[in-house]
């Protein structure tokens, strides 16, 4: 509670209260706006210079409105320290004010580069005030600098075009604030403590609040439209992925696809899918999000165009590379393709910069590698293929590097050894259950998902299962 000198007449206290009432209210409002702006910046966890300097500007301005109150003066008559603090706060206000105007674009390029140099005298005046007291000289220097800066800001804002609606609104508030501030720092200082400037500052904050609210509403509408478009893109991309592998007497194939975002750059396809043959493709586009998803759709088309070569992985990848080169805007693609033939009990495999395929046989995991250049990197590349015999009970695993490169909370990679262990542990499960379990192990390991996750599991069935 504010303690007033008991010798002060009640009429004087009442007069001071009525005089101070609007300024006390505005001071509380300005301080609240500043604190909300600072809190909003903290909640976003990102430094926003405009919000930060506006917060400091508003808080100091609100504090000065309280320090200038006659009621406070009556409670501390002839208090030298109070007078020095009050005057020092007034001298500090121009610093965040001019930096805020700089960040808001109200200063020209030459002035922007000199604003911190221009603000340097104010902290010096603050130090001098605490040393020598609130001398009239300091007040005059402060007024001169403020007037010069305000005139420059007003001229600059009037010269700028009015195509930007938000700028026009803020400029009106700025002109109102500048007019009242110039009054208080010129004629108002001779005609008594008129203190019109706080009302101009309230008009400026009102205009800034209007612009902020309008932009927030526009951003919400835009975000809603983007979310709708992303959902449509997600459905379109999912439609590019094949349906379940058809029933086969020789193979059971299962896929698990977990994109990092709504759309992703991972892709898989079944180029051959009948009772005795399987042609399985997996690919990974560099990058994430919409750009990678667009390239993934191109990879899908490139693979579809090479169906005539589906029985020969090397030539098929060469054809895909020729179709993609020069069309991916600098993004590259890793891919692996395996063609399995139940009649010959063999597979043919080729890859383009992709992680090695894994083969689980009799509880032992081996890697099958036959890697060439990344797709879309160099035109005219010929890819070689490897032929490997397969046996009933074999399980093959194709995957993207999002699995092995998943990181734990300590930054450790999931790695190939952990993936091999997960593949061995899936031996008693169906292909679909194995795919689910492998992905679940990676997700349980990773602190967060920072890449797309895709696996293809293919089982070569035993003769007993063919019936």
TORDREN-763187 format. One record per residue: residue in one letter; x, z, y of N, C-alpha, C in turn. Coordinates in steps of 0.02 Angstrom, whole numbers, plus 50000, padded with zeros to 5 digits. Each point is the difference from the previous one (the first is absolute). Last residue first. Example, Ala and Ser with C-alpha at 12.3 -4.5 7.8 and 13.67 -1.06 7.14 Angstrom:
<sites>
S506425035449888500425000350059499615003750055;A500154999649714499555000050059500455000050060;
</sites>
This chain:
<sites>
X500424746646217499344999449971499485003050045;X502295001650051499734993450015499294999149972;X501535019149970499555000450057499654993450014;X501655002749830499415003849980499495000150058;X502154990350030499574995749960499355003649982;X501165008250223500224999249930499514995649962;X500424997950272499655003749949500294998749930;X500975001350258499954994949948499735003549937;X499755006850272500145001949931499934993949955;X500425006050279499784995149949500225002449931;X499695007650282500185002349933499714995149950;X500625002050280499674996149948500275002549933;X499875010050274500294999549933499574995349958;X500505009350276499674995449954500355000049933;X499885011650271500165001549930499604995349955;X501005001650276499474998249953500245001549929;X500975014850201500044993149976499424998849953;X500465021450096500274995850053500114992849978;X498705025349938500084993149978500234995750058;X500575026849961499484995750026500154992849978;X501135017549897499715004150053499434996350034;X500734995049740500114998150070499665004950048;X499795002049759500695001050022500074999250075;X497944995749890500145007149997500705001750024;X499344977549981499655003150056500115007650001;X500894987749820500344998250062499675003450060;X498985002749792500645003550001500394998550064;X497984988549960499875007050016500655004150003;X500074977349928499875000550072499905007350021;X500214996149772500634998550034499925000550076;X498085002649863500455005749995500654998750037;X498384982549985499765005650041500495005750000;X500454981949858500084998050070499785005750047;X499675003149770500715000250017500114998250073;X497844998249909500185007050011500735000650019;X499234978649944499695002350062500185007250015;X500754990749796500344996850056499705002550067;X499805017249803499824993050007500364997150061;X501165020649874499424998450041499844992649998;X501925012449901499395001049962499374998250037;X502224998050101499994996249937499345000849963;X500975008750218499364996549995499894996749933;X502025011450071499475005049990499314996749994;X501914986650048500065002849932499425004849986;X500184991450218499804994749953500035002649928;X500795014050170499274999550005499744994749952;X502325002250019499725005949966499244999850001;X501144983550120500084998949928499705005949960;X500055002150232499514995049980500054998549926;X501585014350096499365003349997499454995249979;X502134991050034500025004549942499335003749992;X500384985850190499874996349938499985004649939;X499385009550253500544996849962499784996949934;X499275014950208499725000649933500474996849949;X501065009750226499634994349975499705001549931;X500545018150205500264997149938499554994349976;X499695015250196500304993550011500274996749937;X498735021150031500715000950016500364993450012;X497685001049935500075003650063500715001150021;X499674979149844499715006849998500085003250069;X499814972849945500445005750015499625006549998;X500004972449898499605005650026500445006150008;X500654978249905500245002250065499565005450033;X499524989449787500665002949993500275002750066;X497844989550002500025005549950500685003349999;X499574980750134499705005950029500015005949953;X500724977149950500505005250015499715006150035;X498574985249819500334998750065500445006050018;X499294990349743499845004750054500334997750065;X499464995949709500194996750062499785004450058;X500345003249718499815002850065500304995850056;X499314999649712500384997550057499745003150064;X500025005149715499655000950065500464997750056;X499654997049708500414999950062499555001150061;X499204997549771500125006950024500435000350062;X500304979149840499375003850008500165007350018;X501834982650074499745002649937499345003650013;X501824979850119499575005950006499715001849932;X502274985450120499485000849948499595006350012;X501174984650194500105006249963499465000449946;X501244982850204499535000449943500175006149958;X500394991650274500285003249940499455000249947;X500654984150237499545004449964500345002649937;X500624989050269500094999849928499525004949967;X499944985450242499975006649968500064999149925;X500704986150241499784999349931500035006949966;X499754990750272500315004649951499704998749931;X499494989550227500374996449948500335004549948;X499525010550243499654994649965500454996949947;X499925025850100500414993950000499634994749960;X498845020350051500635001250036500404993550008;X497865004449878499924998350071500645001250040;X499925013249772499594994250018499964999450076;X502145011249875499345001550026499624993650014;X501944998149819499915001150071499285001850017;X500595005149750500274995050045499875001950072;X500075011949729499824999750071500344994450037;X499405012149764500224993050009499824998250072;X499815022349808500184997550067500224992749997;X498855022749863500074992849992500104997250070;X500315025849873499854995850058500124992749982;X499225022349841500554995650020499784995850059;X499265023749847499864995550056500634996050016;X498875013849774500594998550039499824994850054;X498505008049825500205005850039500614999050044;X499014982349865500225005449957500255006050038;X499734981850159499964998249929500275005949959;X499424990350269499985006049958499894997849928;X500954988150241499714999049933500055006549962;X500114989950275500185005049950499614998649936;X500964985150232499445001849956500255004949947;X501174997850247500004997749931499375002249962;X500014995550271500245005049951499914997649927;X500304980950185499515005149984500305005249951;X500804977750100500165006050037499555005949985;X499314980449882500304998250064500105006350041;X499664992149718499845004150058500374997550061;X499124994649718500424998350058499785004250059;X499584995949707499975004250061500484997350053;X498614996649742500474996850046499915003350068;X499455007149725499824999750071500554996350037;X498935001949727500554999950048499725000350071;X498984995649769500235006950009500615000350045;X498554980949933500734999949991500305007050004;X497674997950026500164996049941500744999949986;X499075010750195499925004049938500194996049938;X500854999150260499704995649950499955003949935;X500445003650289500025002749931499614995449954;X501295001250258499544996149959500085002349928;X500575009750267500145000049927499454996249965;X501175005250264499494996649960500225000149927;X500495011050270500204999649930499434996949961;X500985003750277499494998349950500325000249931;X500285004550294500295000949934499444998849949;X500384991550267499575002049945500425001149938;X500204998950296500204997749934499565003149946;X499894992650281499895005249950500154997149931;X500074987050207500585004449991499905005649950;X498294983450047500195003350063500565005149991;X498964984149835499875007249997500245003850061;X500254975849927499305001550017499845007550003;X502114988049934499824997650066499305001850023;X500405000849743500554999550048499764997050066;X498615002349799500005005450049500544999250053;X499674984749812499385000150038500025005250057;X501824998149848499964993950040499375000050044;X500285017649845500495000550054499974993950046;X498704999949804499735004750050500475000650059;X500744987049819499454996750035499695004550052;X501655009249861500304995050044499474996450040;X499305015149836500255003550060500344995150048;X499274991149794499425002250039500235003650064;X501634992749840499734994650043499395002350042;X500855016649851500514997750047499754994450045;X498605008649820500075004350059500504997550052;X498414988149816500734999950014500135003950064;X497814995649913500355001849939500765000450010;X498474993350176499895007149983500385002149937;X499754978950146500645002649975499955007149973;X498134988750094500254995149951500665002349971;X498955012150179499745001449933500254995149947;X500425003250250500514998949949499745001449929;X498755003250208500214993050000500504998349946;X499265022450038499464996049971500194992749996;X501475014850110500015001049927499464995849966;X500094999950234500604996749973500035000749925;X498285011350114499884992850000500604996349971;X500235023250028499474998749951499874992449994;X501435007350169500335000549935499504998549944;X499175001550217500374993849991500374999949933;X498895019550062499504994949984500334993249991;X501355017950070499805000849930499484994949979;X500675001350226500504996649959499835000649926;X498635011650148499924992850011500504996149959;X500175023449999499414997849963499884992550008;X501725010550124500194999549930499414997549958;X499595004050230500474994549990500194999049927;X498565018850054499694993350004500504994449992;X500935022849907499424998650042499784992849999;X502595006149952499375003249981499444997350043;X502714992249905499575002550053499365002949973;X501154981649852500335004850044499535002050057;X499074992749758500204997050064500345005450042;X499574996049726500035005150053500274996750063;X498884994549727500394998150059499945005550053;X499454991049722499985005550047500464998350059;X498714988049764500404999550061499905006450041;X499594989149732499905005550047500484999450058;X498804986949774500494998650053499885004850058;X499374996349717499905003750062500554998150049;X498684992949741500524999350050499825004350062;X498594997449802500675000249971500564999650051;X497575000250051500065004249941500715000749974;X499774994550257499564998149945500165004249939;X500854995150261499655005749971499534997349946;X501974993850209499774998049934499675006149968;X500665002750216499994992750003499794996949934;X499665023650135500054997849931499944992350000;X500885019250196499544994849979500124998549926;X500625017350238500094998349930499484994849981;X501265013150233499544995249970500154999549926;X500585013950260500084999449928499474995349971;X500165007350234500394994149982500154999349926;X497795011450150500695001149979500334993549979;X497745014750131500244993949969500755000649989;X498955019250070499404996549978500174993449967;X502005016149985499514999550053499404996049973;X501655004749847500175005450047499505000350057;X499364990949748500324998050063500145006050044;X499684996249732499855005150050500364998050065;X499294990949732500234997850066499785005250052;X500284993649718499825005350046500324998450067;X499334987549740500345000250065499755005950041;X500154989649724499685004150050500425000150064;X499644987049737500345000250065499595004250048;X500404992649724499605004250043500385000850065;X500064981049779500275003950056499465004450031;X499674985449803500715001349999500245004850053;X497734991649966500205002649934500725002250000;X498345000350217500484995949965500185003249933;X498245000650237500145002549933500454995149963;X500254999050264499474999049949500205002949932;X500765009850242500264995249951499484999249944;X499105007250241500355002849943500234994449952;X499734991150240499595004949964500415002549940;X501384991350214499594997749943499575005649972;X500724997350262500285002749937499554998049943;X499404994850222500544995749977500315002449935;X498325012350118499704994349964500524995149976;X500625018550133499845002249932499684994349960;X500454996150227500615000449961499865002249928;X498204999450151500244993249986500635000249957;X499125020350076499574997149948500234992949982;X501135010950175500145003449937499584997049943;X499634992550220500634997449974500175003249933;X498135008250113499874993249976500634997049970;X500235020650102499615000849939499844993249970;X501065000450208500465002149947499645000949934;X498734995050191500404994249980500485001849944;X498745017450094499564995349964500384993949975;X501155015350134499875002949935499534995549959;X500444994150223500604999049959499885002749929;X498335003650159500024993049981500604998649955;X499805021650089499474998749953500004992849976;X501495006150170500225002849936499464998849947;X499484994150219500504995449973500235002349931;X498565013950119499654994149979500474995049968;X500955019250092499605001849941499624993949974;X501194997850200500465000449944499635001749936;X498804999850202500194993249981500464999949940;X499435020850089499414996949970500164992949978;X501675011250117499905003249935499404996949963;X500454993550222500484997149953499935002949930;X498665008850171499814993149987500474996749950;X500505021850075499415000049957499794993049982;X501795002650151500205002349934499404999949952;X499614994850226500374994749967500205002049929;X498945016250132499544994549986500354994449962;X501305018050077499585002049944499524994549980;X501324997050192500414999649940499605001849938;X498945002550206500104992949986500424999149937;X499705021950078499364997349977500074992649981;X501845010950098499915002149931499354997349971;X500394996050228500484996449959499935001749927;X498705011950155499764993149995500474995949956;X500655021950051499435000149953499724992949991;X501665002950160500295000449933499455000249947;X499365000650224500264993449983500305000049930;X499305020350084499414995949986500204992849983;X501685015750066499735001349933499394995949983;X500994998350224500354996549946499735001649931;X499405009650219499574994749973500304996849938;X500575020150168500044999449927499484995149972;X500585011150229499384996649980499964999049924;X501335015050183500074998849928499354997049974;X500784995750258499845005649956500054997949927;X500514985150179499325002350012499805005849954;X502144988949990499935002150070499315003050014;X500564990849786500465005650011499985002550072;X498734980849932499725006249974500455006050011;X500674977450055499555003150049499735006749976;X501654991649843500114997650069499545003950047;X500015003149762500715000350016500154997450070;X497775000449906500265006949997500725000550022;X499004978349989499675004250051500305007050001;X500694985449831500304998250065499695004150056;X499065002649789500675002950001500364998450065;X497884990549961499945007150013500685003450003;X499974977049947499715001050067499965007450017;X500694993649782500534998850050499735001350070;X498485001549820500485005549998500534999150055;X498474982649974499655006050024500485005950003;X500794980349905499934999250073499655006050030;X500184999249765500655001050031499964999550076;X498084995149872500155007249999500665001550033;X499454977649978499545003250047500115007550002;X501234987549844500244998950068499535003250051;X499394999749773500525005150014500264999250070;X498454983949931499685006650002500515005450017;X500804978149970499605000450061499685006950006;X501174994849802500465001150056499625000850065;X498794994149808500225007049997500465001650058;X499284977649972499465004450023500225007350001;X501464977350032499945005549952499495005050027;X500554981550133499734997349937499885005449948;X500874999650242499445004149976499694997449936;X502654999450127499364996749990499485004649970;X502075009050155499874997849931499304997049995;X500785010150201500294993349990499844997349930;X499405022150064499574995150035500254992949990;X501255018449914499374999349962499544994950032;X502065005450108500134996749936499354998849963;X499915012450199500144992950014500104996249935;X499725023249981499384996850023500114992550012;X501875013249945499564999349942499364996350020;X501535005650172500284994849956499544998749941;X499445017650144499904993650034500264994349957;X500415021749922499294998349995499854993350034;X502205008950016499844997849932499284997949993;X500725009050206500334993549988499824997349930;X499245021650057499654994850040500304993149986;X501065018649902499354998849969499634994450037;X502065007550089500104996549937499334998249968;X499935013150196500264993350014500094995949937;X499355022849982499464995850027500244992950012;X501615015949932499524998649946499454995450024;X501515007950161500334995249955499534998049943;X499255016850146500014993550033500334994649956;X499975022549924499324997350001499994993050031;X501995012050004499864997849932499314996849996;X500645009850204500394993949987499854997249930;X499085021050071499634994250023500384993449987;X500455021049837500154998150068499584993950021;X500005019349806499624993850016500084998050073;X501995013849865499305000950018499684993450019;X502295004049915499925001150072499285001350021;X500684996949764500595003050032499865002150073;X498364988849867500125006649971500605003550032;X499504978050069499455004450018500105007049973;X501484982549940500135002550068499465004850023;X499744989149792500555004849997500155003050069;X498404983049991499755006049965500545005349997;X500574979050086499605003850048499725006449969;X501114985149859500495003050046499645004350052;X498704987249850500295006049968500525003550044;X499114980050091499495005249993500255006249961;X501294979150039499995005050055499515005749989;X500194981349838500545004949999499965005150058;X498604979749951499735006749985500535005550005;X500554976750029499565002050054499745007249990;X501254989949830500445001650056499595002450060;X498834992549815500325006549984500495002050055;X498904979050018499545005550009500325006849985;X500834976049997500275005050046499585006350003;X499464980249870500695001749979500295005650043;X497844991450051499995003249933500705002349980;X499704986950196499845007150010500015003749934;X500324976949992500575003150035499875007450011;X498284987149902500585000749955500585003450035;X497575006350090500364993849987500625001349957;X497775015749990500624999150038500324993349981;X498025009449896499844999550071500624999050044;X499635003749748500094993350026499844999150073;X500085019949843499354996650004500054993150030;X501905014549981499784998349933499344996250001;X500825008050207500484995149972499774997749931;X498835017350104499844993650032500464994549974;X500485021749927499364997749972499804993350029;X501865010550090500174997349934499374997649964;X499735010450208500314993450008500214997149933;X499055021849999499534995250029500304993150004;X501275019249928499594996949948499514994850027;X501335009850169500434997449946499584997149944;X499045011350197500154992950006500414997149942;X499465024150011499454995549981500184992650007;X501375019650068500114997149934499494994749982;X499925013350203500574995450003500124996449933;X498335016950017499804994350041500564994750004;X500485020449895499544996149958499774993850038;X501325015550117500404996349951499564995749955;X499005014850157500304994250034500404995849951;X499065020049920499464995450020500294993750032;X501515017449946499744996749939499464994950018;X500845013250175500524995349976499764996349937;X498635016950090500024994350045500524994849977;X499865020449882499404995949989500024993850044;X501685015950031500104996449937499414995449986;X499895014550188500474994550010500094995849936;X497935014750100500424999949940500454993950002;X498155008650154500715000550018500465000449939;X497585003949925500204998750070500755001050010;X498294996949796500735001150005500234998450071;X497704998749942500205004949949500755001550003;X499004983650142499765006650019500225005449950;X500484977349952500405002350057499805007050021;X498734989349838500645002049972500465002550055;X497934991350063499905006249962500665002649972;X499894978850107500055005650047499915006749964;X501014977749879499375003450014500125005950048;X501644984449895499824999250070499375003850020;X500834999449774500485003650042499844999450074;X498684988249842499905007249994500475003950046;X500204976849988499345001450028499855007549997;X501964991749898500065000550073499335001650032;X500064996349768500345006350017500055000850076;X499174979749916499515005449992500305006750018;X501434981750000499524999350055499475005549996;X501584998449827500325002450062499514999750059;X499254991049797500095007349993500325002950063;X499724976349984499365003550007500085007649998;X501944986449964499734998850068499365004250010;X500924999249785500405004350044499754999550072;X498954986049843499875007049984500385004650047;X500414976950013499355001650028499835007349988;X501934991749902500095001050072499345001350035;X499924995949767500425005950013500065001250075;X498864980549922499625006149988500405006250019;X501094979250013499455000150048499605006549994;X501754995349845500265002050066499435000550050;X500015004149736499684995150045500175002150071;X500815005749731500115001150071499694994350039;X499145009949761500384994450028500075001150075;X498575012049839500695000649975500434994150022;X497605006850042500204993349978500704999949970;X499145020050092499614998349940500194993149974;X500955007550205500285003649942499634998249936;X499194991150202500654997149985500325003349939;X498015008950083499874993649969500654996549980;X500125020150123499795001249931499884993549963;X500504998850230500595002249962499835001149927;X498234995050146500444994249993500625001749959;X498545017450054499694995649951500444993849989;X500655015150168500105003049934499704995649945;X499674993450226500704999649981500135002749930;X497845002050092500154993049985500734999249978;X499345021250074499704998449935500144992849980;X500695007250213500415003049948499734998449931;X498744993150185500624996149995500445002849944;X498015011750051499864993549969500644996049991;X500135020650113499875001149929499874993449964;X500264998950232500635002049969499925001249925;X498094995550131500404994049988500675001749967;X498625018050062499684996149947500414993849984;X500705013050179500115003749938499704996249941;X499624991650214500694998849980500185003849936;X497825002450102500094993349972500714998849975;X499585021750100499594998649940500104992949973;X500945011550205500414998349942499604997549940;X498995007550208500464994650016500364997549938;X498575018549983499614994050012500454994050016;X501045021049973499704997749937499624993550009;X500905010850189500534996949960499724997349934;X498565012450140500164993550031500524996349959;X499465021749934499444995449986500144993150029;X501545017150046500034998349929499454995049984;X500005008950214500574995549992500064997749928;X498385016050054499814993550027500564994949992;X500375022649941499604996549950499794993150025;X502295011550089499275000550008499634995949948;X502425011349963499724993650019499245000650006;X501475017649923499924999850073499714993450024;X500565004949769499395003750019499894999950075;X501224980949845500195005550046499365003350025;X499894987849764500034998450071500205006250040;X500194989749733499955006050041500104998250073;X499164986649762500384999550062499885006250042;X499924998349725499575000050060500445000050062;
</sites>
